[in-house]
C-alpha cells in the first residue's frame, strides 16, 4: 500500500514537471513565431521588412501565482525602437498574479507563507515574484482598484427601502458599514466609511456618499441601527422626515441586562422579548414601562430601557409580523458581515492606517456578498412598503414618545 502511494506521488510530480517544461517549450516556439511574423524568415533577406532580430533578453511570464524566468526574443523596428511581442505581453499580464494573491489572502494564507501555498515547480525553472513584499504589493494594488470602484459605483438605478447601519473596529479604526435591502429581499453592501469612532461625522460622510452616488433622499425608508447617537443624528440630518428609525432589539436587550446582576438578567431578557412580541405597540409600551418601574433598584437598567423606547416599537407601529419582522427586528444581517470581516483579516496583527483598514474591510465585504441570499420574509415586503409609505405620509415619524418615557 505504501509503495503504491509513493508511486502515485512520484507520477504526479513527474506529470507536473513534464507539463511545466513542455508548456515553457511551447511558449518559446510561440515567441519565435511572433518574431518570424514581424521580421520574416531568418536567413532570407527581405527589403520590405519592418523590423529586425535583436538577440535575446531575460524575461518572465506568469505561471501558477508566480513569475518564472524565460528567454525572450527581442525585435527592433527599422528606426531602432523596441517592438513588443503579442504573445509575451499576453503571458506577462499582472492580473492573474493579483487575482491569485487576493484569493490566497482571503483564504487565510499570509504573505509570508504564500510561496508554500503554490504548486512546486521543477528545479530547472527559476521562479520570481513570490517574496512577501511582492505579494503584498499585488494584493494592495488589486484591492485598491476594488475599493475605488466600490466607493464610487452608482446607486441611482437601485431602490433600497431598508438600510442597516453598524460599526466594526479594526485596531484604532472604526468602520461604519451600510447594508441595503431592496424591494425583492436581496441584500447588498452599499458603502463603508472610516473614522476613529462611530460618531456623527463619520456616519454623515457615509450617508452623504450614498446620496452622491444616486441614493434617493425623497423616499420613505426604514433605518435599522444599534442605537448609536451619531447614526441617529446623521440619518435625521440627511434624510429628514423621510426616514423611520428602528432600534435593534438585541442591542437594546443587551444594553439593559448589562446593568443588572446575574440573577435578574434572564428574567429581564424574557420580559423584554415578551414585550416586543406583543400584538400592538400600546401593549408593548405598557409592558416595557412596567418592567422599567420594577427595575427601580437598578436605575442604570431602567434608564437604558426607557431611552429610545419608541424606536424599538417601530415595526409594531408599521404592523410588520412574521418572518420579515424577525429579519428587521435586529441588525443580525449586518452582524453576519462582521464575522466574515474577522475571518478574512485574522492574519493582520497591526493596523497601520485607515486606508489599510478600508482595504481589508472591502475585501471581506465583497467576499461576504458572494454568499448573500434573499432575506426571510421577502414575500411580505410589498405589504411592508405600503405601511412604511403610509406611516411617513401621516407624519408619525419615529412615533411619539410618552411623557413617562421622556
C-alpha positions in Angstrom: 0.0 0.0 0.0 2.8 2.4 0.9 4.7 1.5 -2.3 1.6 2.2 -4.4 1.1 5.6 -2.7 4.6 6.6 -3.3 4.3 5.6 -6.9 1.3 7.8 -7.3 3.1 10.8 -5.7 6.1 10.3 -8.0 3.9 10.1 -11.0 2.1 13.3 -10.1 5.4 15.1 -9.6 6.7 13.8 -12.9 3.5 14.8 -14.7 3.7 18.3 -13.2 7.3 18.7 -14.2 6.5 17.4 -17.7 3.6 19.8 -18.1 5.6 22.8 -17.0 8.6 22.1 -19.1 6.5 21.3 -22.2 4.5 24.4 -21.7 7.6 26.6 -21.5 9.0 25.0 -24.7 5.7 25.7 -26.5 5.8 29.3 -25.2 9.3 29.6 -26.7 8.1 28.4 -30.0 5.2 30.9 -29.9 7.6 33.8 -29.2 9.8 32.7 -32.1 6.7 32.6 -34.3 5.9 36.2 -33.3 9.4 37.3 -34.2 9.2 35.5 -37.5 5.9 37.2 -38.3 7.5 40.6 -37.6 10.9 40.1 -39.2 10.4 37.4 -41.8 12.3 34.1 -42.1 15.8 34.0 -40.7 18.5 33.9 -43.4 16.1 35.2 -46.1 16.7 38.9 -46.8 13.6 41.0 -47.2 13.9 44.6 -48.3 10.3 45.3 -47.2 10.6 44.1 -43.7 9.6 46.5 -40.9 11.7 45.0 -38.0 14.9 43.1 -37.4 16.0 40.5 -34.9 18.0 41.8 -31.9 19.1 38.8 -29.9 17.5 37.7 -26.6 16.8 39.2 -23.2 15.9 37.8 -19.8 12.2 37.9 -19.3 9.5 36.4 -17.2 5.9 35.2 -17.5 3.1 34.4 -15.1 2.7 30.8 -14.1 0.7 29.4 -11.2 0.7 32.5 -9.0 4.3 33.5 -9.5 6.7 34.6 -12.3 9.1 32.2 -14.0 12.2 33.2 -16.0 12.1 32.8 -19.8 14.4 33.6 -22.7 12.6 36.4 -24.5 13.4 37.1 -28.2 13.9 40.8 -29.0 12.7 42.7 -32.0 13.5 46.2 -33.1 11.9 48.4 -35.7 13.9 49.9 -38.6 14.0 53.1 -36.5 15.7 51.3 -33.7 12.7 51.1 -31.3 11.8 48.0 -29.3 8.8 46.2 -30.7 6.7 44.2 -28.2 5.8 40.6 -28.9 2.0 40.0 -28.6 2.4 36.5 -27.0 4.8 37.8 -24.4 2.6 40.7 -23.5 -0.3 38.3 -23.0 1.6 35.9 -20.7 3.2 38.8 -18.9 -0.1 40.4 -17.6 -0.2 41.1 -13.8 -4.0 40.3 -13.5 -3.6 36.6 -12.8 -0.9 37.3 -10.2 -3.0 39.9 -8.4 -6.1 37.6 -8.5 -4.1 34.7 -7.1 -2.7 36.8 -4.3 -6.1 38.1 -3.4 -7.7 34.7 -3.3 -4.9 33.3 -1.1 -5.2 36.2 1.3 -9.0 35.7 1.6 -8.5 32.0 2.3 -6.1 33.0 5.2 -2.7 32.5 3.6 -0.3 35.1 4.9 2.1 36.9 2.5 5.0 35.2 4.3 3.6 31.7 3.6 2.4 32.5 0.1 5.2 30.5 -1.7 4.3 27.4 0.3 0.7 27.5 -1.0 1.7 27.2 -4.6 2.4 24.1 -6.6 6.1 23.2 -6.6 8.0 23.8 -9.9 10.8 21.7 -11.4 14.2 22.7 -10.1 15.3 23.8 -13.5 12.6 26.6 -13.5 13.6 29.8 -11.8 10.6 31.4 -10.0 10.2 35.1 -9.2 7.7 37.5 -7.5 6.9 35.2 -4.6 8.6 37.2 -1.8 6.4 38.8 0.9 6.9 42.3 -0.4 5.9 41.3 -4.0 2.8 39.5 -2.8 1.7 42.4 -0.6 2.2 44.9 -3.4 0.0 42.9 -5.7 -2.7 42.4 -3.1 -2.7 46.2 -2.3 -2.9 47.1 -6.0 -5.8 44.7 -6.6 -7.8 45.8 -3.5 -7.2 49.5 -4.1 -8.8 49.2 -7.5 -11.8 47.3 -6.0 -12.0 49.9 -3.2 -12.2 52.8 -5.6 -14.9 51.1 -7.7 -16.8 50.0 -4.5 -17.0 53.6 -3.2 -18.0 55.1 -6.5 -20.4 52.7 -8.1 -23.7 54.4 -9.0 -26.9 53.7 -7.0 -29.4 55.7 -8.9 -31.0 52.8 -10.7 -31.5 50.8 -7.5 -34.1 51.1 -4.8 -33.3 50.2 -1.2 -36.2 50.9 1.2 -34.3 49.4 4.1 -30.8 50.3 5.3 -29.0 48.7 8.1 -26.0 50.6 9.7 -23.4 49.3 12.1 -19.8 49.8 13.0 -16.8 47.5 13.3 -13.4 48.1 15.0 -10.1 47.5 13.2 -7.4 48.3 15.8 -7.7 52.0 16.5 -10.0 52.5 13.5 -13.8 52.2 13.3 -15.6 51.3 10.0 -19.3 52.1 9.6 -21.0 49.9 7.1 -24.3 50.3 5.2 -26.2 47.3 4.1 -29.2 47.8 1.8 -32.2 45.6 1.4 -34.1 46.1 -1.9 -37.8 45.5 -2.6 -37.2 41.9 -3.7 -35.4 41.0 -0.4 -31.9 41.0 -1.8 -29.0 42.3 0.3 -26.2 44.5 -0.9 -23.4 46.2 0.8 -23.7 49.9 -0.3 -20.8 51.7 1.4 -18.3 52.0 4.2 -16.6 54.9 6.0 -13.6 55.0 8.3 -13.0 57.0 11.4 -11.7 56.8 15.0 -15.2 56.3 16.5 -18.8 55.7 15.3 -19.5 59.5 15.6 -21.9 61.7 13.7 -19.2 63.0 11.3 -18.3 59.5 10.1 -21.9 58.4 9.8 -22.8 61.6 7.9 -19.9 61.1 5.5 -21.1 57.5 4.8 -24.7 58.6 4.1 -23.6 61.6 2.1 -21.5 59.3 -0.1 -24.6 57.1 -0.8 -26.7 60.2 -1.7 -23.9 61.5 -4.0 -23.9 58.1 -5.8 -27.6 58.4 -6.5 -29.5 57.1 -3.5 -32.7 59.0 -3.4 -33.4 61.1 -0.3 -37.1 61.7 -1.0 -38.2 58.1 -0.5 -39.8 56.5 2.6 -37.1 54.4 4.1 -36.5 52.3 7.3 -33.2 52.5 9.0 -32.2 49.7 11.4 -29.5 50.8 13.8 -27.9 49.6 17.0 -28.8 52.8 18.8 -25.7 55.0 18.3 -26.5 58.7 18.7 -24.1 59.5 15.9 -26.0 57.3 13.5 -29.3 58.7 14.6 -28.3 62.4 14.1 -26.7 61.7 10.7 -29.9 59.9 9.5 -32.1 62.7 10.6 -29.7 65.4 9.2 -29.6 63.9 5.7 -33.0 62.1 5.2 -35.1 64.2 7.5 -38.8 63.2 7.7 -38.4 60.5 5.0 -36.5 58.3 7.5 -38.1 56.0 10.0 -35.6 54.6 12.6 -35.9 51.2 14.3 -33.6 50.3 17.2 -32.2 46.8 17.2 -33.9 44.6 19.9 -30.9 42.5 20.6 -28.7 45.5 21.3 -31.3 47.1 23.5 -31.8 43.9 25.5 -28.0 43.6 25.8 -27.6 47.2 27.0 -30.3 46.7 29.6 -29.2 43.4 31.1 -25.6 44.6 31.3 -26.7 46.9 34.1 -28.3 44.0 36.1 -26.8 41.4 38.4 -26.6 37.8 37.1 -29.7 36.7 39.0 -32.0 39.2 37.2 -30.6 39.1 33.7 -32.6 36.1 32.3 -35.8 37.4 33.8 -35.4 40.8 32.3 -34.4 39.4 29.0 -37.5 37.2 28.8 -39.7 40.1 29.8 -38.4 42.4 27.1 -38.7 39.7 24.4 -42.3 39.1 25.5 -43.0 42.8 25.2 -41.5 43.1 21.7 -43.7 40.1 20.7 -46.9 42.0 21.7 -49.6 42.4 19.1 -49.8 46.2 19.4 -47.3 48.9 20.2 -49.5 50.2 23.1 -49.3 46.8 24.8 -45.6 46.5 24.2 -45.0 50.1 25.6 -47.1 49.3 28.7 -45.1 46.1 29.4 -41.8 47.8 28.9 -42.7 50.7 31.2 -44.0 48.2 33.9 -40.6 46.5 33.6 -38.8 49.8 33.9 -40.7 50.6 37.1 -39.9 47.2 38.5 -36.2 47.9 38.0 -36.3 51.0 40.3 -33.5 49.4 42.3 -31.3 49.4 39.2 -31.6 52.9 37.8 -29.0 52.2 35.1 -31.0 49.4 33.6 -34.3 51.4 33.9 -32.8 54.4 32.2 -31.4 52.3 29.4 -34.8 50.6 28.9 -36.6 54.0 28.7 -34.0 55.6 26.4 -35.2 55.3 22.8 -38.1 53.1 23.8 -40.4 54.2 21.0 -37.8 53.5 18.3 -37.8 49.8 19.4 -41.5 49.7 18.6 -41.3 50.9 15.0 -42.1 47.6 13.5 -45.2 47.2 15.6 -46.3 50.7 14.5 -45.9 49.5 10.9 -47.8 46.3 11.6 -44.9 44.1 10.5 -45.2 40.5 11.6 -43.8 37.1 10.9 -40.5 36.2 9.3 -39.9 39.7 8.0 -40.4 41.2 11.5 -37.7 38.8 12.8 -35.4 39.8 10.0 -35.8 43.6 10.6 -36.0 43.5 14.4 -32.2 43.3 14.8 -29.0 44.1 12.9 -28.2 40.4 12.6 -27.9 40.6 8.8 -25.1 43.1 9.1 -23.6 41.3 12.1 -23.0 38.3 9.9 -20.9 40.5 7.7 -18.7 41.3 10.7 -17.9 37.6 11.1 -16.6 37.4 7.5 -14.5 40.5 8.1 -12.9 38.9 11.1 -12.2 35.7 9.3 -10.7 37.4 6.3 -8.5 39.8 8.3 -7.5 37.4 11.1 -3.8 37.3 10.0 -3.4 41.1 10.3 -1.6 41.9 13.6 -1.0 45.7 13.2 -3.3 48.2 11.5 -1.0 50.9 10.2 -3.6 53.4 8.9 -7.2 53.9 7.9 -6.6 53.0 4.2 -5.3 49.6 5.3 -8.5 49.1 7.4 -10.6 50.1 4.4 -8.8 47.7 2.0 -9.3 44.7 4.3 -12.9 45.7 5.0 -13.8 45.9 1.3 -12.1 42.6 0.8 -14.3 41.0 3.5 -17.5 42.7 2.3 -17.0 41.6 -1.3 -16.3 38.1 -0.1 -19.4 38.1 2.1 -21.5 39.4 -0.8 -20.8 36.2 -2.8 -22.9 34.2 -0.3 -25.9 36.6 0.1 -29.4 35.2 -0.2 -32.8 36.8 0.0 -33.9 37.6 3.5 -36.5 35.5 5.3 -40.0 37.0 4.8 -39.2 38.7 1.5 -42.8 37.8 0.3 -44.1 40.2 3.0 -42.1 43.2 1.7 -44.8 44.7 -0.6 -47.2 45.0 2.4 -44.4 46.4 4.5 -43.6 49.1 1.8 -47.2 50.2 1.7 -47.3 50.5 5.5 -44.0 52.4 5.5 -45.1 54.9 2.9 -48.4 55.4 4.7 -46.7 55.9 8.0 -44.3 58.5 6.6 -47.1 60.3 4.8 -49.1 60.6 8.0 -46.2 62.5 9.6 -45.8 60.0 12.5 -42.0 59.9 12.2 -40.4 57.6 14.9 -43.7 57.6 16.9 -44.5 60.0 19.7 -42.8 59.4 23.0 -45.0 59.4 26.0 -44.3 61.8 28.9 -43.3 58.9 31.1 -40.8 57.6 28.6 -39.3 61.1 28.2 
